[in-house]
Amino acid sequence: MYSKEALEDTLTHELVHAFDWCTMNWDLTNCFHQACSEVRAGLLSGDCRIMLELKRGKFPHKFGQERIN
């Protein structure tokens, strides 16, 4: 891990998955369920912060939203 913040973000991301698994009727073979959990985990863990994306070298089309080609 790069820093304490990166560790916290990673743990939060994985705990969102654990929460989804424990509280929802989550089917591991259903791609929609997995995608939904990834989106929730990304948004709730801070993965999608604009400064983090800029550090990664990604420049979103709009604030917080990448352009899809």
PyMOL Python script that loads the backbone (N, CA, C, O; Angstrom):
from pymol import cmd

cmd.read_pdbstr("""\
ATOM      1  N   MET A   1       0.837  -1.171   0.000  1.00  0.00           N
ATOM      2  CA  MET A   1       0.000   0.000   0.000  1.00  0.00           C
ATOM      3  C   MET A   1       0.885   1.238   0.000  1.00  0.00           C
ATOM      4  O   MET A   1       1.968   1.255   0.585  1.00  0.00           O
ATOM      5  N   TYR A   2       0.401   2.255  -0.660  1.00  0.00           N
ATOM      6  CA  TYR A   2       1.166   3.488  -0.769  1.00  0.00           C
ATOM      7  C   TYR A   2       1.116   4.310   0.505  1.00  0.00           C
ATOM      8  O   TYR A   2       2.096   4.951   0.885  1.00  0.00           O
ATOM      9  N   SER A   3      -0.045   4.286   1.167  1.00  0.00           N
ATOM     10  CA  SER A   3      -0.224   5.141   2.336  1.00  0.00           C
ATOM     11  C   SER A   3      -1.361   4.596   3.192  1.00  0.00           C
ATOM     12  O   SER A   3      -2.041   3.639   2.821  1.00  0.00           O
ATOM     13  N   LYS A   4      -1.548   5.225   4.335  1.00  0.00           N
ATOM     14  CA  LYS A   4      -2.657   4.867   5.219  1.00  0.00           C
ATOM     15  C   LYS A   4      -3.994   5.071   4.491  1.00  0.00           C
ATOM     16  O   LYS A   4      -4.911   4.260   4.623  1.00  0.00           O
ATOM     17  N   GLU A   5      -4.093   6.154   3.727  1.00  0.00           N
ATOM     18  CA  GLU A   5      -5.334   6.440   3.000  1.00  0.00           C
ATOM     19  C   GLU A   5      -5.624   5.368   1.959  1.00  0.00           C
ATOM     20  O   GLU A   5      -6.775   4.968   1.785  1.00  0.00           O
ATOM     21  N   ALA A   6      -4.587   4.899   1.265  1.00  0.00           N
ATOM     22  CA  ALA A   6      -4.780   3.841   0.268  1.00  0.00           C
ATOM     23  C   ALA A   6      -5.246   2.560   0.937  1.00  0.00           C
ATOM     24  O   ALA A   6      -6.107   1.861   0.403  1.00  0.00           O
ATOM     25  N   LEU A   7      -4.691   2.245   2.090  1.00  0.00           N
ATOM     26  CA  LEU A   7      -5.114   1.064   2.833  1.00  0.00           C
ATOM     27  C   LEU A   7      -6.570   1.192   3.262  1.00  0.00           C
ATOM     28  O   LEU A   7      -7.342   0.241   3.138  1.00  0.00           O
ATOM     29  N   GLU A   8      -6.945   2.363   3.765  1.00  0.00           N
ATOM     30  CA  GLU A   8      -8.330   2.594   4.182  1.00  0.00           C
ATOM     31  C   GLU A   8      -9.284   2.466   3.003  1.00  0.00           C
ATOM     32  O   GLU A   8     -10.349   1.862   3.129  1.00  0.00           O
ATOM     33  N   ASP A   9      -8.909   3.031   1.861  1.00  0.00           N
ATOM     34  CA  ASP A   9      -9.759   2.941   0.663  1.00  0.00           C
ATOM     35  C   ASP A   9      -9.927   1.485   0.219  1.00  0.00           C
ATOM     36  O   ASP A   9     -11.027   1.065  -0.139  1.00  0.00           O
ATOM     37  N   THR A  10      -8.836   0.723   0.242  1.00  0.00           N
ATOM     38  CA  THR A  10      -8.890  -0.679  -0.173  1.00  0.00           C
ATOM     39  C   THR A  10      -9.754  -1.495   0.777  1.00  0.00           C
ATOM     40  O   THR A  10     -10.577  -2.300   0.339  1.00  0.00           O
ATOM     41  N   LEU A  11      -9.570  -1.291   2.076  1.00  0.00           N
ATOM     42  CA  LEU A  11     -10.384  -2.021   3.054  1.00  0.00           C
ATOM     43  C   LEU A  11     -11.856  -1.655   2.931  1.00  0.00           C
ATOM     44  O   LEU A  11     -12.721  -2.528   3.003  1.00  0.00           O
ATOM     45  N   THR A  12     -12.143  -0.376   2.747  1.00  0.00           N
ATOM     46  CA  THR A  12     -13.531   0.054   2.576  1.00  0.00           C
ATOM     47  C   THR A  12     -14.132  -0.586   1.337  1.00  0.00           C
ATOM     48  O   THR A  12     -15.268  -1.059   1.373  1.00  0.00           O
ATOM     49  N   HIS A  13     -13.390  -0.605   0.247  1.00  0.00           N
ATOM     50  CA  HIS A  13     -13.848  -1.221  -0.999  1.00  0.00           C
ATOM     51  C   HIS A  13     -14.226  -2.682  -0.765  1.00  0.00           C
ATOM     52  O   HIS A  13     -15.298  -3.126  -1.175  1.00  0.00           O
ATOM     53  N   GLU A  14     -13.343  -3.420  -0.107  1.00  0.00           N
ATOM     54  CA  GLU A  14     -13.590  -4.847   0.123  1.00  0.00           C
ATOM     55  C   GLU A  14     -14.709  -5.067   1.134  1.00  0.00           C
ATOM     56  O   GLU A  14     -15.445  -6.048   1.026  1.00  0.00           O
ATOM     57  N   LEU A  15     -14.852  -4.176   2.114  1.00  0.00           N
ATOM     58  CA  LEU A  15     -15.942  -4.311   3.084  1.00  0.00           C
ATOM     59  C   LEU A  15     -17.305  -4.052   2.445  1.00  0.00           C
ATOM     60  O   LEU A  15     -18.306  -4.629   2.870  1.00  0.00           O
ATOM     61  N   VAL A  16     -17.351  -3.194   1.433  1.00  0.00           N
ATOM     62  CA  VAL A  16     -18.609  -3.006   0.694  1.00  0.00           C
ATOM     63  C   VAL A  16     -19.010  -4.318   0.027  1.00  0.00           C
ATOM     64  O   VAL A  16     -20.183  -4.692   0.044  1.00  0.00           O
ATOM     65  N   HIS A  17     -18.034  -5.018  -0.561  1.00  0.00           N
ATOM     66  CA  HIS A  17     -18.329  -6.327  -1.147  1.00  0.00           C
ATOM     67  C   HIS A  17     -18.826  -7.299  -0.075  1.00  0.00           C
ATOM     68  O   HIS A  17     -19.782  -8.040  -0.306  1.00  0.00           O
ATOM     69  N   ALA A  18     -18.190  -7.297   1.083  1.00  0.00           N
ATOM     70  CA  ALA A  18     -18.610  -8.184   2.167  1.00  0.00           C
ATOM     71  C   ALA A  18     -20.024  -7.850   2.617  1.00  0.00           C
ATOM     72  O   ALA A  18     -20.821  -8.750   2.880  1.00  0.00           O
ATOM     73  N   PHE A  19     -20.339  -6.570   2.708  1.00  0.00           N
ATOM     74  CA  PHE A  19     -21.685  -6.146   3.080  1.00  0.00           C
ATOM     75  C   PHE A  19     -22.703  -6.626   2.045  1.00  0.00           C
ATOM     76  O   PHE A  19     -23.753  -7.160   2.399  1.00  0.00           O
ATOM     77  N   ASP A  20     -22.386  -6.432   0.771  1.00  0.00           N
ATOM     78  CA  ASP A  20     -23.282  -6.888  -0.292  1.00  0.00           C
ATOM     79  C   ASP A  20     -23.518  -8.389  -0.189  1.00  0.00           C
ATOM     80  O   ASP A  20     -24.650  -8.855  -0.317  1.00  0.00           O
ATOM     81  N   TRP A  21     -22.463  -9.133   0.039  1.00  0.00           N
ATOM     82  CA  TRP A  21     -22.550 -10.593   0.119  1.00  0.00           C
ATOM     83  C   TRP A  21     -23.437 -11.020   1.297  1.00  0.00           C
ATOM     84  O   TRP A  21     -24.230 -11.953   1.172  1.00  0.00           O
ATOM     85  N   CYS A  22     -23.302 -10.335   2.439  1.00  0.00           N
ATOM     86  CA  CYS A  22     -24.018 -10.730   3.653  1.00  0.00           C
ATOM     87  C   CYS A  22     -25.466 -10.250   3.701  1.00  0.00           C
ATOM     88  O   CYS A  22     -26.299 -10.883   4.350  1.00  0.00           O
ATOM     89  N   THR A  23     -25.776  -9.164   3.041  1.00  0.00           N
ATOM     90  CA  THR A  23     -27.107  -8.565   3.205  1.00  0.00           C
ATOM     91  C   THR A  23     -28.013  -8.693   1.989  1.00  0.00           C
ATOM     92  O   THR A  23     -29.220  -8.475   2.091  1.00  0.00           O
ATOM     93  N   MET A  24     -27.453  -9.039   0.855  1.00  0.00           N
ATOM     94  CA  MET A  24     -28.254  -9.135  -0.367  1.00  0.00           C
ATOM     95  C   MET A  24     -28.215 -10.559  -0.878  1.00  0.00           C
ATOM     96  O   MET A  24     -27.315 -11.329  -0.543  1.00  0.00           O
ATOM     97  N   ASN A  25     -29.172 -10.892  -1.670  1.00  0.00           N
ATOM     98  CA  ASN A  25     -29.190 -12.213  -2.286  1.00  0.00           C
ATOM     99  C   ASN A  25     -28.271 -12.157  -3.503  1.00  0.00           C
ATOM    100  O   ASN A  25     -28.731 -12.112  -4.644  1.00  0.00           O
ATOM    101  N   TRP A  26     -26.970 -12.160  -3.240  1.00  0.00           N
ATOM    102  CA  TRP A  26     -25.952 -11.915  -4.250  1.00  0.00           C
ATOM    103  C   TRP A  26     -25.533 -13.223  -4.896  1.00  0.00           C
ATOM    104  O   TRP A  26     -25.092 -14.146  -4.211  1.00  0.00           O
ATOM    105  N   ASP A  27     -25.667 -13.302  -6.183  1.00  0.00           N
ATOM    106  CA  ASP A  27     -25.315 -14.497  -6.951  1.00  0.00           C
ATOM    107  C   ASP A  27     -23.963 -14.272  -7.621  1.00  0.00           C
ATOM    108  O   ASP A  27     -23.826 -13.408  -8.486  1.00  0.00           O
ATOM    109  N   LEU A  28     -22.964 -15.058  -7.214  1.00  0.00           N
ATOM    110  CA  LEU A  28     -21.617 -14.893  -7.754  1.00  0.00           C
ATOM    111  C   LEU A  28     -21.522 -15.174  -9.249  1.00  0.00           C
ATOM    112  O   LEU A  28     -20.573 -14.739  -9.903  1.00  0.00           O
ATOM    113  N   THR A  29     -22.493 -15.894  -9.791  1.00  0.00           N
ATOM    114  CA  THR A  29     -22.465 -16.209 -11.222  1.00  0.00           C
ATOM    115  C   THR A  29     -23.194 -15.155 -12.058  1.00  0.00           C
ATOM    116  O   THR A  29     -23.200 -15.239 -13.286  1.00  0.00           O
ATOM    117  N   ASN A  30     -23.804 -14.169 -11.406  1.00  0.00           N
ATOM    118  CA  ASN A  30     -24.562 -13.133 -12.091  1.00  0.00           C
ATOM    119  C   ASN A  30     -23.657 -11.910 -12.306  1.00  0.00           C
ATOM    120  O   ASN A  30     -23.281 -11.232 -11.350  1.00  0.00           O
ATOM    121  N   CYS A  31     -23.323 -11.647 -13.539  1.00  0.00           N
ATOM    122  CA  CYS A  31     -22.422 -10.520 -13.870  1.00  0.00           C
ATOM    123  C   CYS A  31     -23.013  -9.183 -13.452  1.00  0.00           C
ATOM    124  O   CYS A  31     -22.275  -8.279 -13.060  1.00  0.00           O
ATOM    125  N   PHE A  32     -24.328  -9.041 -13.529  1.00  0.00           N
ATOM    126  CA  PHE A  32     -24.982  -7.794 -13.128  1.00  0.00           C
ATOM    127  C   PHE A  32     -24.757  -7.540 -11.637  1.00  0.00           C
ATOM    128  O   PHE A  32     -24.459  -6.414 -11.239  1.00  0.00           O
ATOM    129  N   HIS A  33     -24.896  -8.571 -10.816  1.00  0.00           N
ATOM    130  CA  HIS A  33     -24.676  -8.418  -9.374  1.00  0.00           C
ATOM    131  C   HIS A  33     -23.229  -8.021  -9.089  1.00  0.00           C
ATOM    132  O   HIS A  33     -22.975  -7.158  -8.249  1.00  0.00           O
ATOM    133  N   GLN A  34     -22.296  -8.640  -9.774  1.00  0.00           N
ATOM    134  CA  GLN A  34     -20.888  -8.322  -9.567  1.00  0.00           C
ATOM    135  C   GLN A  34     -20.581  -6.888 -10.006  1.00  0.00           C
ATOM    136  O   GLN A  34     -19.856  -6.165  -9.323  1.00  0.00           O
ATOM    137  N   ALA A  35     -21.134  -6.487 -11.146  1.00  0.00           N
ATOM    138  CA  ALA A  35     -20.903  -5.125 -11.639  1.00  0.00           C
ATOM    139  C   ALA A  35     -21.499  -4.092 -10.684  1.00  0.00           C
ATOM    140  O   ALA A  35     -20.881  -3.065 -10.404  1.00  0.00           O
ATOM    141  N   CYS A  36     -22.692  -4.369 -10.191  1.00  0.00           N
ATOM    142  CA  CYS A  36     -23.343  -3.454  -9.252  1.00  0.00           C
ATOM    143  C   CYS A  36     -22.510  -3.308  -7.987  1.00  0.00           C
ATOM    144  O   CYS A  36     -22.336  -2.199  -7.483  1.00  0.00           O
ATOM    145  N   SER A  37     -22.000  -4.408  -7.476  1.00  0.00           N
ATOM    146  CA  SER A  37     -21.173  -4.365  -6.275  1.00  0.00           C
ATOM    147  C   SER A  37     -19.878  -3.595  -6.527  1.00  0.00           C
ATOM    148  O   SER A  37     -19.424  -2.856  -5.653  1.00  0.00           O
ATOM    149  N   GLU A  38     -19.282  -3.755  -7.700  1.00  0.00           N
ATOM    150  CA  GLU A  38     -18.054  -3.018  -8.031  1.00  0.00           C
ATOM    151  C   GLU A  38     -18.314  -1.511  -8.110  1.00  0.00           C
ATOM    152  O   GLU A  38     -17.510  -0.709  -7.634  1.00  0.00           O
ATOM    153  N   VAL A  39     -19.441  -1.137  -8.712  1.00  0.00           N
ATOM    154  CA  VAL A  39     -19.773   0.289  -8.804  1.00  0.00           C
ATOM    155  C   VAL A  39     -19.989   0.858  -7.409  1.00  0.00           C
ATOM    156  O   VAL A  39     -19.462   1.920  -7.079  1.00  0.00           O
ATOM    157  N   ARG A  40     -20.773   0.144  -6.580  1.00  0.00           N
ATOM    158  CA  ARG A  40     -21.012   0.604  -5.200  1.00  0.00           C
ATOM    159  C   ARG A  40     -19.697   0.718  -4.435  1.00  0.00           C
ATOM    160  O   ARG A  40     -19.458   1.713  -3.751  1.00  0.00           O
ATOM    161  N   ALA A  41     -18.849  -0.294  -4.551  1.00  0.00           N
ATOM    162  CA  ALA A  41     -17.578  -0.295  -3.819  1.00  0.00           C
ATOM    163  C   ALA A  41     -16.682   0.850  -4.289  1.00  0.00           C
ATOM    164  O   ALA A  41     -16.034   1.506  -3.474  1.00  0.00           O
ATOM    165  N   GLY A  42     -16.644   1.086  -5.580  1.00  0.00           N
ATOM    166  CA  GLY A  42     -15.837   2.181  -6.112  1.00  0.00           C
ATOM    167  C   GLY A  42     -16.310   3.538  -5.633  1.00  0.00           C
ATOM    168  O   GLY A  42     -15.505   4.393  -5.264  1.00  0.00           O
ATOM    169  N   LEU A  43     -17.619   3.733  -5.639  1.00  0.00           N
ATOM    170  CA  LEU A  43     -18.171   5.020  -5.223  1.00  0.00           C
ATOM    171  C   LEU A  43     -18.050   5.239  -3.721  1.00  0.00           C
ATOM    172  O   LEU A  43     -17.725   6.342  -3.282  1.00  0.00           O
ATOM    173  N   LEU A  44     -18.307   4.205  -2.931  1.00  0.00           N
ATOM    174  CA  LEU A  44     -18.310   4.355  -1.482  1.00  0.00           C
ATOM    175  C   LEU A  44     -16.913   4.326  -0.858  1.00  0.00           C
ATOM    176  O   LEU A  44     -16.727   4.800   0.262  1.00  0.00           O
ATOM    177  N   SER A  45     -15.946   3.781  -1.567  1.00  0.00           N
ATOM    178  CA  SER A  45     -14.602   3.657  -0.990  1.00  0.00           C
ATOM    179  C   SER A  45     -13.711   4.853  -1.295  1.00  0.00           C
ATOM    180  O   SER A  45     -12.609   4.950  -0.754  1.00  0.00           O
ATOM    181  N   GLY A  46     -14.155   5.747  -2.134  1.00  0.00           N
ATOM    182  CA  GLY A  46     -13.316   6.879  -2.496  1.00  0.00           C
ATOM    183  C   GLY A  46     -12.474   6.607  -3.727  1.00  0.00           C
ATOM    184  O   GLY A  46     -11.629   7.422  -4.097  1.00  0.00           O
ATOM    185  N   ASP A  47     -12.698   5.464  -4.365  1.00  0.00           N
ATOM    186  CA  ASP A  47     -11.959   5.097  -5.565  1.00  0.00           C
ATOM    187  C   ASP A  47     -12.154   6.101  -6.700  1.00  0.00           C
ATOM    188  O   ASP A  47     -11.296   6.232  -7.573  1.00  0.00           O
ATOM    189  N   CYS A  48     -13.264   6.794  -6.684  1.00  0.00           N
ATOM    190  CA  CYS A  48     -13.611   7.679  -7.802  1.00  0.00           C
ATOM    191  C   CYS A  48     -13.356   9.155  -7.506  1.00  0.00           C
ATOM    192  O   CYS A  48     -13.901  10.028  -8.182  1.00  0.00           O
ATOM    193  N   ARG A  49     -12.540   9.433  -6.508  1.00  0.00           N
ATOM    194  CA  ARG A  49     -12.217  10.834  -6.216  1.00  0.00           C
ATOM    195  C   ARG A  49     -11.441  11.436  -7.386  1.00  0.00           C
ATOM    196  O   ARG A  49     -10.582  10.781  -7.976  1.00  0.00           O
ATOM    197  N   ILE A  50     -11.748  12.664  -7.706  1.00  0.00           N
ATOM    198  CA  ILE A  50     -11.151  13.310  -8.876  1.00  0.00           C
ATOM    199  C   ILE A  50      -9.635  13.431  -8.746  1.00  0.00           C
ATOM    200  O   ILE A  50      -8.925  13.233  -9.732  1.00  0.00           O
ATOM    201  N   MET A  51      -9.123  13.747  -7.566  1.00  0.00           N
ATOM    202  CA  MET A  51      -7.671  13.889  -7.407  1.00  0.00           C
ATOM    203  C   MET A  51      -6.958  12.545  -7.572  1.00  0.00           C
ATOM    204  O   MET A  51      -5.848  12.491  -8.102  1.00  0.00           O
ATOM    205  N   LEU A  52      -7.582  11.480  -7.127  1.00  0.00           N
ATOM    206  CA  LEU A  52      -7.002  10.149  -7.294  1.00  0.00           C
ATOM    207  C   LEU A  52      -6.939   9.783  -8.772  1.00  0.00           C
ATOM    208  O   LEU A  52      -5.949   9.213  -9.230  1.00  0.00           O
ATOM    209  N   GLU A  53      -7.982  10.105  -9.513  1.00  0.00           N
ATOM    210  CA  GLU A  53      -7.998   9.824 -10.949  1.00  0.00           C
ATOM    211  C   GLU A  53      -6.922  10.644 -11.673  1.00  0.00           C
ATOM    212  O   GLU A  53      -6.266  10.142 -12.585  1.00  0.00           O
ATOM    213  N   LEU A  54      -6.748  11.883 -11.270  1.00  0.00           N
ATOM    214  CA  LEU A  54      -5.716  12.710 -11.901  1.00  0.00           C
ATOM    215  C   LEU A  54      -4.319  12.170 -11.602  1.00  0.00           C
ATOM    216  O   LEU A  54      -3.446  12.203 -12.469  1.00  0.00           O
ATOM    217  N   LYS A  55      -4.100  11.668 -10.371  1.00  0.00           N
ATOM    218  CA  LYS A  55      -2.813  11.056 -10.029  1.00  0.00           C
ATOM    219  C   LYS A  55      -2.545   9.815 -10.876  1.00  0.00           C
ATOM    220  O   LYS A  55      -1.399   9.513 -11.210  1.00  0.00           O
ATOM    221  N   ARG A  56      -3.612   9.103 -11.218  1.00  0.00           N
ATOM    222  CA  ARG A  56      -3.483   7.907 -12.052  1.00  0.00           C
ATOM    223  C   ARG A  56      -3.275   8.254 -13.519  1.00  0.00           C
ATOM    224  O   ARG A  56      -3.031   7.371 -14.341  1.00  0.00           O
ATOM    225  N   GLY A  57      -3.370   9.533 -13.848  1.00  0.00           N
ATOM    226  CA  GLY A  57      -3.178   9.960 -15.224  1.00  0.00           C
ATOM    227  C   GLY A  57      -4.449   9.906 -16.053  1.00  0.00           C
ATOM    228  O   GLY A  57      -4.398   9.961 -17.281  1.00  0.00           O
ATOM    229  N   LYS A  58      -5.580   9.798 -15.387  1.00  0.00           N
ATOM    230  CA  LYS A  58      -6.867   9.773 -16.093  1.00  0.00           C
ATOM    231  C   LYS A  58      -7.498  11.150 -15.991  1.00  0.00           C
ATOM    232  O   LYS A  58      -7.594  11.727 -14.908  1.00  0.00           O
ATOM    233  N   PHE A  59      -7.922  11.662 -17.124  1.00  0.00           N
ATOM    234  CA  PHE A  59      -8.534  12.973 -17.164  1.00  0.00           C
ATOM    235  C   PHE A  59      -9.987  12.819 -17.601  1.00  0.00           C
ATOM    236  O   PHE A  59     -10.272  12.655 -18.787  1.00  0.00           O
ATOM    237  N   PRO A  60     -10.908  12.871 -16.634  1.00  0.00           N
ATOM    238  CA  PRO A  60     -12.321  12.655 -16.958  1.00  0.00           C
ATOM    239  C   PRO A  60     -12.885  13.719 -17.898  1.00  0.00           C
ATOM    240  O   PRO A  60     -12.488  14.884 -17.860  1.00  0.00           O
ATOM    241  N   HIS A  61     -13.814  13.287 -18.735  1.00  0.00           N
ATOM    242  CA  HIS A  61     -14.498  14.186 -19.665  1.00  0.00           C
ATOM    243  C   HIS A  61     -15.267  15.255 -18.887  1.00  0.00           C
ATOM    244  O   HIS A  61     -15.188  16.445 -19.193  1.00  0.00           O
ATOM    245  N   LYS A  62     -16.000  14.812 -17.892  1.00  0.00           N
ATOM    246  CA  LYS A  62     -16.709  15.708 -16.990  1.00  0.00           C
ATOM    247  C   LYS A  62     -16.275  15.365 -15.578  1.00  0.00           C
ATOM    248  O   LYS A  62     -15.768  14.269 -15.339  1.00  0.00           O
ATOM    249  N   PHE A  63     -16.462  16.269 -14.649  1.00  0.00           N
ATOM    250  CA  PHE A  63     -16.060  16.036 -13.271  1.00  0.00           C
ATOM    251  C   PHE A  63     -16.708  14.755 -12.739  1.00  0.00           C
ATOM    252  O   PHE A  63     -17.931  14.665 -12.633  1.00  0.00           O
ATOM    253  N   GLY A  64     -15.870  13.767 -12.407  1.00  0.00           N
ATOM    254  CA  GLY A  64     -16.359  12.517 -11.846  1.00  0.00           C
ATOM    255  C   GLY A  64     -16.965  11.554 -12.843  1.00  0.00           C
ATOM    256  O   GLY A  64     -17.560  10.554 -12.443  1.00  0.00           O
ATOM    257  N   GLN A  65     -16.831  11.828 -14.132  1.00  0.00           N
ATOM    258  CA  GLN A  65     -17.447  10.956 -15.138  1.00  0.00           C
ATOM    259  C   GLN A  65     -16.524  10.881 -16.352  1.00  0.00           C
ATOM    260  O   GLN A  65     -16.216  11.895 -16.978  1.00  0.00           O
ATOM    261  N   GLU A  66     -16.094   9.677 -16.668  1.00  0.00           N
ATOM    262  CA  GLU A  66     -15.230   9.520 -17.829  1.00  0.00           C
ATOM    263  C   GLU A  66     -16.052   9.376 -19.103  1.00  0.00           C
ATOM    264  O   GLU A  66     -17.188   8.900 -19.081  1.00  0.00           O
ATOM    265  N   ARG A  67     -15.467   9.787 -20.185  1.00  0.00           N
ATOM    266  CA  ARG A  67     -16.109   9.650 -21.491  1.00  0.00           C
ATOM    267  C   ARG A  67     -15.918   8.233 -21.987  1.00  0.00           C
ATOM    268  O   ARG A  67     -14.810   7.698 -21.956  1.00  0.00           O
ATOM    269  N   ILE A  68     -16.985   7.636 -22.437  1.00  0.00           N
ATOM    270  CA  ILE A  68     -16.935   6.267 -22.951  1.00  0.00           C
ATOM    271  C   ILE A  68     -17.019   6.321 -24.469  1.00  0.00           C
ATOM    272  O   ILE A  68     -17.966   6.877 -25.026  1.00  0.00           O
ATOM    273  N   ASN A  69     -16.027   5.745 -25.134  1.00  0.00           N
ATOM    274  CA  ASN A  69     -16.005   5.719 -26.612  1.00  0.00           C
ATOM    275  C   ASN A  69     -16.469   4.382 -27.112  1.00  0.00           C
ATOM    276  O   ASN A  69     -16.523   4.161 -28.322  1.00  0.00           O
TER     277      ASN A  69
END
""", "prot")
cmd.dss("prot")
cmd.show_as("cartoon", "prot")
cmd.util.cbc("prot")
cmd.orient("prot")
